[in-house]
Amino acid sequence: MRSYKGKYKPMHPEKYAGDPENIIYRSLLERRFMVYCDQNSSILKWCSEEIVIKYLSPIDNKIHRYFPDFLIEVKDKQDNKKVILIEVKPHKECSPPKVPKTIQTRRFINECTTYAVNQAKWNAAKELCKINGWEWQVLTEKELRP
């Protein structure tokens, strides 16, 4: 999968909770979600990689910093406000990798490492959401593709 990076220029910079001149996307899925946040009237505020969460890595057993992709404040159909912390990831990184039929390949080991680190990050994110009364979501191409 090819990686796309760039700067997003919002149509509604007043909705962005951060520096609207420095919004970076690291994939086309992230960019697609930025457009959605910017143009959706139910989203009152949004930001990208503005929250920092510490987590313990299962790989090196050290504390690292995790910057979830998005934090949004939305208004639901009953006019209630809620906050959702969102990570955008390819679907293949959201479930354990399939064990190959042959010997363990470098690719399989990398997929296992990615999955383990993601789980540690997401558990820390879920805990932060629980403390703050926020919701947690992981969005993949299944939810973000038209």
Summary of the structure (lengths in Angstrom):
residues: 146
radius of gyration: 16.6
end to end distance: 18.2
largest distance: 54.7
contacts: 384
relative contact order: 0.16
helix: 34%
strand: 27%
